[in-house]
Amino acid sequence: MLDRYGRIIDYLRISLTDRCNFRCSYCMPQEGLQVLDSSEFLSYEELLRIIKVLGQYGIDKVRLTGGEPLIRHGIVDFIRGINSLGTIRDIALTTNGSLLGTMAKELKAAGLRRVNISLDTIDPARFRRITGRDELHRVLAGLKQASAAGFHHVKLNVVLTEEVGEADLDFFIAEVQQNPVAVRFIEYMPIGRQPLEAGTGLIQSVKARIQVRTGDVLQPCFPVGGSGPARYYRLSQSQGWFGFITPRSEHFCQQCNRIRLTADGKIKPCLLSNTEFDIKKALRSHCSDQEIYEHFARAVWAKSAQHRMGYDQPAGEIHRAMVTVGG
């Protein structure tokens, strides 16, 4: 599928649920969230039908997100079902990691290829403040088990809402030096009535501090797996990589290759837009496969040239909280 700017859309991000066992301050609204009844979610059967149809039109990469996708029952069988379609070459998952320790092996066996784990700090007190949970030990266990299960190039996603602590930076440097992991620092996107400020200059600050602490120079390198927008660098003797994702200060919309599907059946052409197309209503009205494709084709054609956040669009104009979209 091509959008009207000539971008090839081959990547589908699916939110499986709006529920999460964490309460991250940059993702969950401060006042809480009225979660959907599970009957409002697209069923696994409906999702597999969508993936099968889109596989005929060039979608060959799928990422499963949430909320927290691992809390939805049946996800291992669902991944096995995606894999059995034969058209999706890359199945990936974004998780907070708290349930990964007990599920990593069966997820890998089912056909999951890649895992991204959200980890903003290794300081227990700060972790509690950010996530609302005392679960750091489980996230670190999940990271260990993901590597043990055979996932290559595990990615750690670090949202920069404030300066990264020195202990955090030392941990991330050690991970990159000792293991083939990618630590990705992501500019915070304040959408959905969040109380936090995005901050400025944090990416450059982190780059500089890594070089000072290691006495080494970050050298640009080729992208590390997947289809994400990170710009990657490595230290001279490291096994892993650092990535930097800059949706606000240096947007990468001209390279966008993705379309999003929310748990409640809305197609979103862009994360940072309120435009949505309802596919659930069509599915539950017994639409044809051709009609499924046409719904997605209209959404792809509606993709804008670039998002407006950081330009003339206030953050509060984005209606959905991040937890209901999947990032």
TITI-581148 format. One record per residue (C-alpha): x, y, z; residue number from 0; residue in one letter. Coordinates in steps of 0.02 Angstrom, whole numbers. Layout:
<c1: X | c2: Y | c3: Z | i: NUM | aa: A>
...
***
This chain:
<c1: 0 | c2: 0 | c3: 0 | i: 0 | aa: M>
<c1: 58 | c2: 174 | c3: -45 | i: 1 | aa: L>
<c1: 1 | c2: 336 | c3: 36 | i: 2 | aa: D>
<c1: -23 | c2: 495 | c3: -63 | i: 3 | aa: R>
<c1: 157 | c2: 549 | c3: -27 | i: 4 | aa: Y>
<c1: 231 | c2: 390 | c3: -101 | i: 5 | aa: G>
<c1: 273 | c2: 307 | c3: 66 | i: 6 | aa: R>
<c1: 260 | c2: 118 | c3: 66 | i: 7 | aa: I>
<c1: 152 | c2: 57 | c3: 212 | i: 8 | aa: I>
<c1: 207 | c2: -118 | c3: 261 | i: 9 | aa: D>
<c1: 198 | c2: -113 | c3: 452 | i: 10 | aa: Y>
<c1: 43 | c2: -137 | c3: 560 | i: 11 | aa: L>
<c1: 45 | c2: -94 | c3: 747 | i: 12 | aa: R>
<c1: -96 | c2: -177 | c3: 843 | i: 13 | aa: I>
<c1: -151 | c2: -127 | c3: 1017 | i: 14 | aa: S>
<c1: -223 | c2: -283 | c3: 1099 | i: 15 | aa: L>
<c1: -294 | c2: -200 | c3: 1255 | i: 16 | aa: T>
<c1: -313 | c2: -34 | c3: 1344 | i: 17 | aa: D>
<c1: -274 | c2: -117 | c3: 1510 | i: 18 | aa: R>
<c1: -105 | c2: -111 | c3: 1594 | i: 19 | aa: C>
<c1: -34 | c2: -174 | c3: 1758 | i: 20 | aa: N>
<c1: 73 | c2: -15 | c3: 1771 | i: 21 | aa: F>
<c1: 18 | c2: 165 | c3: 1789 | i: 22 | aa: R>
<c1: 158 | c2: 258 | c3: 1701 | i: 23 | aa: C>
<c1: 142 | c2: 445 | c3: 1721 | i: 24 | aa: S>
<c1: 179 | c2: 482 | c3: 1538 | i: 25 | aa: Y>
<c1: 55 | c2: 354 | c3: 1472 | i: 26 | aa: C>
<c1: -95 | c2: 343 | c3: 1590 | i: 27 | aa: M>
<c1: -202 | c2: 499 | c3: 1619 | i: 28 | aa: P>
<c1: -181 | c2: 574 | c3: 1791 | i: 29 | aa: Q>
<c1: -367 | c2: 555 | c3: 1827 | i: 30 | aa: E>
<c1: -364 | c2: 372 | c3: 1775 | i: 31 | aa: G>
<c1: -450 | c2: 288 | c3: 1630 | i: 32 | aa: L>
<c1: -620 | c2: 209 | c3: 1603 | i: 33 | aa: Q>
<c1: -568 | c2: 45 | c3: 1524 | i: 34 | aa: V>
<c1: -671 | c2: -36 | c3: 1388 | i: 35 | aa: L>
<c1: -775 | c2: -190 | c3: 1412 | i: 36 | aa: D>
<c1: -682 | c2: -337 | c3: 1336 | i: 37 | aa: S>
<c1: -824 | c2: -361 | c3: 1211 | i: 38 | aa: S>
<c1: -770 | c2: -195 | c3: 1133 | i: 39 | aa: E>
<c1: -599 | c2: -266 | c3: 1090 | i: 40 | aa: F>
<c1: -570 | c2: -342 | c3: 919 | i: 41 | aa: L>
<c1: -564 | c2: -530 | c3: 943 | i: 42 | aa: S>
<c1: -411 | c2: -629 | c3: 895 | i: 43 | aa: Y>
<c1: -514 | c2: -704 | c3: 753 | i: 44 | aa: E>
<c1: -555 | c2: -531 | c3: 688 | i: 45 | aa: E>
<c1: -374 | c2: -477 | c3: 703 | i: 46 | aa: L>
<c1: -311 | c2: -630 | c3: 611 | i: 47 | aa: L>
<c1: -433 | c2: -596 | c3: 471 | i: 48 | aa: R>
<c1: -369 | c2: -417 | c3: 455 | i: 49 | aa: I>
<c1: -188 | c2: -474 | c3: 455 | i: 50 | aa: I>
<c1: -225 | c2: -608 | c3: 326 | i: 51 | aa: K>
<c1: -308 | c2: -482 | c3: 210 | i: 52 | aa: V>
<c1: -174 | c2: -349 | c3: 230 | i: 53 | aa: L>
<c1: -40 | c2: -480 | c3: 201 | i: 54 | aa: G>
<c1: -102 | c2: -486 | c3: 21 | i: 55 | aa: Q>
<c1: -64 | c2: -301 | c3: 4 | i: 56 | aa: Y>
<c1: 112 | c2: -291 | c3: 70 | i: 57 | aa: G>
<c1: 92 | c2: -286 | c3: 259 | i: 58 | aa: I>
<c1: 229 | c2: -404 | c3: 318 | i: 59 | aa: D>
<c1: 274 | c2: -333 | c3: 489 | i: 60 | aa: K>
<c1: 162 | c2: -334 | c3: 643 | i: 61 | aa: V>
<c1: 196 | c2: -262 | c3: 815 | i: 62 | aa: R>
<c1: 85 | c2: -304 | c3: 963 | i: 63 | aa: L>
<c1: 62 | c2: -169 | c3: 1094 | i: 64 | aa: T>
<c1: -61 | c2: -121 | c3: 1232 | i: 65 | aa: G>
<c1: -87 | c2: -57 | c3: 1364 | i: 66 | aa: G>
<c1: 14 | c2: -209 | c3: 1416 | i: 67 | aa: E>
<c1: -12 | c2: -343 | c3: 1282 | i: 68 | aa: P>
<c1: 46 | c2: -488 | c3: 1392 | i: 69 | aa: L>
<c1: -103 | c2: -470 | c3: 1508 | i: 70 | aa: I>
<c1: -224 | c2: -518 | c3: 1370 | i: 71 | aa: R>
<c1: -263 | c2: -703 | c3: 1383 | i: 72 | aa: H>
<c1: -222 | c2: -809 | c3: 1232 | i: 73 | aa: G>
<c1: -84 | c2: -700 | c3: 1161 | i: 74 | aa: I>
<c1: 35 | c2: -847 | c3: 1135 | i: 75 | aa: V>
<c1: -93 | c2: -939 | c3: 1027 | i: 76 | aa: D>
<c1: -129 | c2: -776 | c3: 936 | i: 77 | aa: F>
<c1: 54 | c2: -756 | c3: 891 | i: 78 | aa: I>
<c1: 57 | c2: -936 | c3: 835 | i: 79 | aa: R>
<c1: -93 | c2: -896 | c3: 725 | i: 80 | aa: G>
<c1: -7 | c2: -745 | c3: 646 | i: 81 | aa: I>
<c1: 147 | c2: -850 | c3: 612 | i: 82 | aa: N>
<c1: 43 | c2: -986 | c3: 529 | i: 83 | aa: S>
<c1: -26 | c2: -862 | c3: 400 | i: 84 | aa: L>
<c1: 142 | c2: -866 | c3: 312 | i: 85 | aa: G>
<c1: 138 | c2: -684 | c3: 255 | i: 86 | aa: T>
<c1: 209 | c2: -595 | c3: 408 | i: 87 | aa: I>
<c1: 398 | c2: -604 | c3: 413 | i: 88 | aa: R>
<c1: 421 | c2: -503 | c3: 573 | i: 89 | aa: D>
<c1: 313 | c2: -517 | c3: 730 | i: 90 | aa: I>
<c1: 368 | c2: -401 | c3: 870 | i: 91 | aa: A>
<c1: 304 | c2: -353 | c3: 1043 | i: 92 | aa: L>
<c1: 318 | c2: -199 | c3: 1153 | i: 93 | aa: T>
<c1: 299 | c2: -238 | c3: 1338 | i: 94 | aa: T>
<c1: 336 | c2: -166 | c3: 1509 | i: 95 | aa: N>
<c1: 427 | c2: -330 | c3: 1542 | i: 96 | aa: G>
<c1: 343 | c2: -374 | c3: 1707 | i: 97 | aa: S>
<c1: 265 | c2: -535 | c3: 1640 | i: 98 | aa: L>
<c1: 401 | c2: -577 | c3: 1515 | i: 99 | aa: L>
<c1: 505 | c2: -683 | c3: 1635 | i: 100 | aa: G>
<c1: 374 | c2: -822 | c3: 1638 | i: 101 | aa: T>
<c1: 320 | c2: -807 | c3: 1456 | i: 102 | aa: M>
<c1: 477 | c2: -773 | c3: 1354 | i: 103 | aa: A>
<c1: 511 | c2: -953 | c3: 1300 | i: 104 | aa: K>
<c1: 335 | c2: -992 | c3: 1243 | i: 105 | aa: E>
<c1: 321 | c2: -825 | c3: 1153 | i: 106 | aa: L>
<c1: 481 | c2: -865 | c3: 1058 | i: 107 | aa: K>
<c1: 421 | c2: -1041 | c3: 1018 | i: 108 | aa: A>
<c1: 256 | c2: -970 | c3: 952 | i: 109 | aa: A>
<c1: 347 | c2: -863 | c3: 824 | i: 110 | aa: G>
<c1: 381 | c2: -696 | c3: 908 | i: 111 | aa: L>
<c1: 542 | c2: -629 | c3: 835 | i: 112 | aa: R>
<c1: 580 | c2: -469 | c3: 928 | i: 113 | aa: R>
<c1: 545 | c2: -389 | c3: 1097 | i: 114 | aa: V>
<c1: 551 | c2: -207 | c3: 1154 | i: 115 | aa: N>
<c1: 550 | c2: -180 | c3: 1343 | i: 116 | aa: I>
<c1: 506 | c2: -14 | c3: 1423 | i: 117 | aa: S>
<c1: 633 | c2: 28 | c3: 1559 | i: 118 | aa: L>
<c1: 656 | c2: 211 | c3: 1608 | i: 119 | aa: D>
<c1: 761 | c2: 189 | c3: 1764 | i: 120 | aa: T>
<c1: 844 | c2: 58 | c3: 1873 | i: 121 | aa: I>
<c1: 821 | c2: 160 | c3: 2031 | i: 122 | aa: D>
<c1: 682 | c2: 72 | c3: 2131 | i: 123 | aa: P>
<c1: 610 | c2: 232 | c3: 2207 | i: 124 | aa: A>
<c1: 606 | c2: 325 | c3: 2041 | i: 125 | aa: R>
<c1: 535 | c2: 170 | c3: 1956 | i: 126 | aa: F>
<c1: 391 | c2: 171 | c3: 2081 | i: 127 | aa: R>
<c1: 359 | c2: 356 | c3: 2049 | i: 128 | aa: R>
<c1: 354 | c2: 333 | c3: 1861 | i: 129 | aa: I>
<c1: 257 | c2: 169 | c3: 1851 | i: 130 | aa: T>
<c1: 157 | c2: 170 | c3: 2012 | i: 131 | aa: G>
<c1: 218 | c2: -6 | c3: 2045 | i: 132 | aa: R>
<c1: 360 | c2: -91 | c3: 2141 | i: 133 | aa: D>
<c1: 401 | c2: -209 | c3: 1997 | i: 134 | aa: E>
<c1: 577 | c2: -164 | c3: 1943 | i: 135 | aa: L>
<c1: 644 | c2: -335 | c3: 1992 | i: 136 | aa: H>
<c1: 517 | c2: -420 | c3: 1878 | i: 137 | aa: R>
<c1: 561 | c2: -308 | c3: 1731 | i: 138 | aa: V>
<c1: 747 | c2: -346 | c3: 1752 | i: 139 | aa: L>
<c1: 704 | c2: -532 | c3: 1763 | i: 140 | aa: A>
<c1: 604 | c2: -514 | c3: 1602 | i: 141 | aa: G>
<c1: 752 | c2: -435 | c3: 1515 | i: 142 | aa: L>
<c1: 863 | c2: -579 | c3: 1570 | i: 143 | aa: K>
<c1: 739 | c2: -712 | c3: 1515 | i: 144 | aa: Q>
<c1: 711 | c2: -629 | c3: 1346 | i: 145 | aa: A>
<c1: 895 | c2: -647 | c3: 1308 | i: 146 | aa: S>
<c1: 898 | c2: -825 | c3: 1377 | i: 147 | aa: A>
<c1: 749 | c2: -872 | c3: 1266 | i: 148 | aa: A>
<c1: 849 | c2: -825 | c3: 1111 | i: 149 | aa: G>
<c1: 777 | c2: -655 | c3: 1065 | i: 150 | aa: F>
<c1: 913 | c2: -562 | c3: 972 | i: 151 | aa: H>
<c1: 936 | c2: -374 | c3: 980 | i: 152 | aa: H>
<c1: 818 | c2: -348 | c3: 1127 | i: 153 | aa: V>
<c1: 777 | c2: -163 | c3: 1135 | i: 154 | aa: K>
<c1: 758 | c2: -60 | c3: 1293 | i: 155 | aa: L>
<c1: 646 | c2: 92 | c3: 1272 | i: 156 | aa: N>
<c1: 690 | c2: 238 | c3: 1386 | i: 157 | aa: V>
<c1: 567 | c2: 384 | c3: 1385 | i: 158 | aa: V>
<c1: 655 | c2: 547 | c3: 1425 | i: 159 | aa: L>
<c1: 539 | c2: 647 | c3: 1537 | i: 160 | aa: T>
<c1: 683 | c2: 713 | c3: 1642 | i: 161 | aa: E>
<c1: 871 | c2: 691 | c3: 1656 | i: 162 | aa: E>
<c1: 925 | c2: 510 | c3: 1663 | i: 163 | aa: V>
<c1: 1011 | c2: 473 | c3: 1829 | i: 164 | aa: G>
<c1: 1195 | c2: 429 | c3: 1834 | i: 165 | aa: E>
<c1: 1160 | c2: 252 | c3: 1895 | i: 166 | aa: A>
<c1: 1036 | c2: 230 | c3: 1752 | i: 167 | aa: D>
<c1: 1163 | c2: 286 | c3: 1624 | i: 168 | aa: L>
<c1: 1296 | c2: 170 | c3: 1697 | i: 169 | aa: D>
<c1: 1174 | c2: 24 | c3: 1686 | i: 170 | aa: F>
<c1: 1128 | c2: 61 | c3: 1505 | i: 171 | aa: F>
<c1: 1310 | c2: 83 | c3: 1456 | i: 172 | aa: I>
<c1: 1355 | c2: -83 | c3: 1536 | i: 173 | aa: A>
<c1: 1211 | c2: -171 | c3: 1446 | i: 174 | aa: E>
<c1: 1268 | c2: -103 | c3: 1278 | i: 175 | aa: V>
<c1: 1450 | c2: -144 | c3: 1310 | i: 176 | aa: Q>
<c1: 1418 | c2: -323 | c3: 1368 | i: 177 | aa: Q>
<c1: 1263 | c2: -379 | c3: 1270 | i: 178 | aa: N>
<c1: 1192 | c2: -363 | c3: 1094 | i: 179 | aa: P>
<c1: 1048 | c2: -252 | c3: 1153 | i: 180 | aa: V>
<c1: 989 | c2: -84 | c3: 1089 | i: 181 | aa: A>
<c1: 954 | c2: 50 | c3: 1219 | i: 182 | aa: V>
<c1: 841 | c2: 181 | c3: 1139 | i: 183 | aa: R>
<c1: 813 | c2: 352 | c3: 1214 | i: 184 | aa: F>
<c1: 644 | c2: 423 | c3: 1160 | i: 185 | aa: I>
<c1: 584 | c2: 602 | c3: 1169 | i: 186 | aa: E>
<c1: 426 | c2: 610 | c3: 1273 | i: 187 | aa: Y>
<c1: 267 | c2: 647 | c3: 1175 | i: 188 | aa: M>
<c1: 143 | c2: 733 | c3: 1292 | i: 189 | aa: P>
<c1: -24 | c2: 674 | c3: 1224 | i: 190 | aa: I>
<c1: -189 | c2: 636 | c3: 1306 | i: 191 | aa: G>
<c1: -196 | c2: 765 | c3: 1447 | i: 192 | aa: R>
<c1: -33 | c2: 715 | c3: 1531 | i: 193 | aa: Q>
<c1: 36 | c2: 827 | c3: 1669 | i: 194 | aa: P>
<c1: 218 | c2: 808 | c3: 1618 | i: 195 | aa: L>
<c1: 323 | c2: 924 | c3: 1515 | i: 196 | aa: E>
<c1: 425 | c2: 856 | c3: 1371 | i: 197 | aa: A>
<c1: 588 | c2: 943 | c3: 1412 | i: 198 | aa: G>
<c1: 712 | c2: 1002 | c3: 1282 | i: 199 | aa: T>
<c1: 890 | c2: 956 | c3: 1239 | i: 200 | aa: G>
<c1: 886 | c2: 790 | c3: 1332 | i: 201 | aa: L>
<c1: 941 | c2: 685 | c3: 1184 | i: 202 | aa: I>
<c1: 1099 | c2: 788 | c3: 1155 | i: 203 | aa: Q>
<c1: 1134 | c2: 788 | c3: 1341 | i: 204 | aa: S>
<c1: 1124 | c2: 599 | c3: 1351 | i: 205 | aa: V>
<c1: 1238 | c2: 578 | c3: 1200 | i: 206 | aa: K>
<c1: 1367 | c2: 693 | c3: 1277 | i: 207 | aa: A>
<c1: 1360 | c2: 607 | c3: 1446 | i: 208 | aa: R>
<c1: 1382 | c2: 434 | c3: 1369 | i: 209 | aa: I>
<c1: 1540 | c2: 493 | c3: 1280 | i: 210 | aa: Q>
<c1: 1609 | c2: 576 | c3: 1437 | i: 211 | aa: V>
<c1: 1574 | c2: 425 | c3: 1548 | i: 212 | aa: R>
<c1: 1650 | c2: 301 | c3: 1425 | i: 213 | aa: T>
<c1: 1790 | c2: 409 | c3: 1357 | i: 214 | aa: G>
<c1: 1733 | c2: 349 | c3: 1186 | i: 215 | aa: D>
<c1: 1646 | c2: 422 | c3: 1035 | i: 216 | aa: V>
<c1: 1473 | c2: 371 | c3: 975 | i: 217 | aa: L>
<c1: 1488 | c2: 321 | c3: 793 | i: 218 | aa: Q>
<c1: 1333 | c2: 315 | c3: 680 | i: 219 | aa: P>
<c1: 1290 | c2: 140 | c3: 621 | i: 220 | aa: C>
<c1: 1159 | c2: 48 | c3: 522 | i: 221 | aa: F>
<c1: 983 | c2: 21 | c3: 593 | i: 222 | aa: P>
<c1: 963 | c2: -125 | c3: 713 | i: 223 | aa: V>
<c1: 822 | c2: -241 | c3: 659 | i: 224 | aa: G>
<c1: 641 | c2: -190 | c3: 635 | i: 225 | aa: G>
<c1: 569 | c2: -39 | c3: 548 | i: 226 | aa: S>
<c1: 580 | c2: 94 | c3: 681 | i: 227 | aa: G>
<c1: 636 | c2: 275 | c3: 669 | i: 228 | aa: P>
<c1: 785 | c2: 266 | c3: 787 | i: 229 | aa: A>
<c1: 955 | c2: 332 | c3: 734 | i: 230 | aa: R>
<c1: 1084 | c2: 211 | c3: 799 | i: 231 | aa: Y>
<c1: 1261 | c2: 233 | c3: 865 | i: 232 | aa: Y>
<c1: 1388 | c2: 119 | c3: 943 | i: 233 | aa: R>
<c1: 1544 | c2: 132 | c3: 1048 | i: 234 | aa: L>
<c1: 1705 | c2: 61 | c3: 979 | i: 235 | aa: S>
<c1: 1708 | c2: -98 | c3: 1084 | i: 236 | aa: Q>
<c1: 1523 | c2: -121 | c3: 1121 | i: 237 | aa: S>
<c1: 1418 | c2: -273 | c3: 1077 | i: 238 | aa: Q>
<c1: 1257 | c2: -171 | c3: 1074 | i: 239 | aa: G>
<c1: 1194 | c2: -2 | c3: 1017 | i: 240 | aa: W>
<c1: 1117 | c2: 161 | c3: 1073 | i: 241 | aa: F>
<c1: 967 | c2: 228 | c3: 980 | i: 242 | aa: G>
<c1: 890 | c2: 401 | c3: 984 | i: 243 | aa: F>
<c1: 709 | c2: 433 | c3: 934 | i: 244 | aa: I>
<c1: 662 | c2: 616 | c3: 907 | i: 245 | aa: T>
<c1: 477 | c2: 635 | c3: 860 | i: 246 | aa: P>
<c1: 474 | c2: 816 | c3: 919 | i: 247 | aa: R>
<c1: 643 | c2: 896 | c3: 888 | i: 248 | aa: S>
<c1: 682 | c2: 805 | c3: 724 | i: 249 | aa: E>
<c1: 527 | c2: 721 | c3: 659 | i: 250 | aa: H>
<c1: 545 | c2: 573 | c3: 541 | i: 251 | aa: F>
<c1: 373 | c2: 574 | c3: 461 | i: 252 | aa: C>
<c1: 443 | c2: 567 | c3: 284 | i: 253 | aa: Q>
<c1: 502 | c2: 389 | c3: 322 | i: 254 | aa: Q>
<c1: 342 | c2: 328 | c3: 406 | i: 255 | aa: C>
<c1: 291 | c2: 154 | c3: 349 | i: 256 | aa: N>
<c1: 158 | c2: 111 | c3: 479 | i: 257 | aa: R>
<c1: -27 | c2: 109 | c3: 512 | i: 258 | aa: I>
<c1: -104 | c2: 81 | c3: 685 | i: 259 | aa: R>
<c1: -253 | c2: -19 | c3: 744 | i: 260 | aa: L>
<c1: -324 | c2: 14 | c3: 917 | i: 261 | aa: T>
<c1: -396 | c2: -121 | c3: 1030 | i: 262 | aa: A>
<c1: -571 | c2: -53 | c3: 1002 | i: 263 | aa: D>
<c1: -557 | c2: -68 | c3: 814 | i: 264 | aa: G>
<c1: -505 | c2: 105 | c3: 754 | i: 265 | aa: K>
<c1: -377 | c2: 126 | c3: 616 | i: 266 | aa: I>
<c1: -260 | c2: 273 | c3: 655 | i: 267 | aa: K>
<c1: -158 | c2: 342 | c3: 511 | i: 268 | aa: P>
<c1: -45 | c2: 435 | c3: 634 | i: 269 | aa: C>
<c1: -9 | c2: 419 | c3: 820 | i: 270 | aa: L>
<c1: -9 | c2: 609 | c3: 840 | i: 271 | aa: L>
<c1: -178 | c2: 640 | c3: 757 | i: 272 | aa: S>
<c1: -360 | c2: 619 | c3: 806 | i: 273 | aa: N>
<c1: -407 | c2: 549 | c3: 635 | i: 274 | aa: T>
<c1: -479 | c2: 373 | c3: 650 | i: 275 | aa: E>
<c1: -573 | c2: 249 | c3: 540 | i: 276 | aa: F>
<c1: -692 | c2: 120 | c3: 616 | i: 277 | aa: D>
<c1: -654 | c2: -56 | c3: 555 | i: 278 | aa: I>
<c1: -746 | c2: -147 | c3: 695 | i: 279 | aa: K>
<c1: -917 | c2: -91 | c3: 636 | i: 280 | aa: K>
<c1: -879 | c2: -156 | c3: 462 | i: 281 | aa: A>
<c1: -811 | c2: -322 | c3: 528 | i: 282 | aa: L>
<c1: -965 | c2: -351 | c3: 636 | i: 283 | aa: R>
<c1: -1078 | c2: -309 | c3: 490 | i: 284 | aa: S>
<c1: -1005 | c2: -457 | c3: 394 | i: 285 | aa: H>
<c1: -902 | c2: -356 | c3: 271 | i: 286 | aa: C>
<c1: -802 | c2: -437 | c3: 133 | i: 287 | aa: S>
<c1: -613 | c2: -451 | c3: 127 | i: 288 | aa: D>
<c1: -612 | c2: -319 | c3: -9 | i: 289 | aa: Q>
<c1: -704 | c2: -200 | c3: 106 | i: 290 | aa: E>
<c1: -575 | c2: -230 | c3: 243 | i: 291 | aa: I>
<c1: -437 | c2: -183 | c3: 122 | i: 292 | aa: Y>
<c1: -534 | c2: -28 | c3: 65 | i: 293 | aa: E>
<c1: -554 | c2: 33 | c3: 244 | i: 294 | aa: H>
<c1: -366 | c2: 21 | c3: 271 | i: 295 | aa: F>
<c1: -328 | c2: 97 | c3: 100 | i: 296 | aa: A>
<c1: -433 | c2: 249 | c3: 145 | i: 297 | aa: R>
<c1: -341 | c2: 266 | c3: 310 | i: 298 | aa: A>
<c1: -173 | c2: 252 | c3: 225 | i: 299 | aa: V>
<c1: -224 | c2: 385 | c3: 98 | i: 300 | aa: W>
<c1: -273 | c2: 499 | c3: 243 | i: 301 | aa: A>
<c1: -97 | c2: 498 | c3: 317 | i: 302 | aa: K>
<c1: -33 | c2: 675 | c3: 326 | i: 303 | aa: S>
<c1: 139 | c2: 728 | c3: 266 | i: 304 | aa: A>
<c1: 194 | c2: 753 | c3: 446 | i: 305 | aa: Q>
<c1: 124 | c2: 773 | c3: 621 | i: 306 | aa: H>
<c1: 101 | c2: 947 | c3: 695 | i: 307 | aa: R>
<c1: 155 | c2: 919 | c3: 874 | i: 308 | aa: M>
<c1: 297 | c2: 1034 | c3: 917 | i: 309 | aa: G>
<c1: 243 | c2: 1151 | c3: 778 | i: 310 | aa: Y>
<c1: 65 | c2: 1224 | c3: 791 | i: 311 | aa: D>
<c1: -25 | c2: 1082 | c3: 881 | i: 312 | aa: Q>
<c1: -39 | c2: 1090 | c3: 1071 | i: 313 | aa: P>
<c1: -14 | c2: 922 | c3: 1157 | i: 314 | aa: A>
<c1: -186 | c2: 932 | c3: 1238 | i: 315 | aa: G>
<c1: -271 | c2: 923 | c3: 1068 | i: 316 | aa: E>
<c1: -233 | c2: 737 | c3: 1056 | i: 317 | aa: I>
<c1: -387 | c2: 653 | c3: 1128 | i: 318 | aa: H>
<c1: -328 | c2: 476 | c3: 1161 | i: 319 | aa: R>
<c1: -210 | c2: 433 | c3: 1302 | i: 320 | aa: A>
<c1: -54 | c2: 339 | c3: 1248 | i: 321 | aa: M>
<c1: -112 | c2: 183 | c3: 1340 | i: 322 | aa: V>
<c1: -262 | c2: 168 | c3: 1223 | i: 323 | aa: T>
<c1: -157 | c2: 181 | c3: 1064 | i: 324 | aa: V>
<c1: -3 | c2: 78 | c3: 1099 | i: 325 | aa: G>
<c1: 130 | c2: 207 | c3: 1054 | i: 326 | aa: G>
***
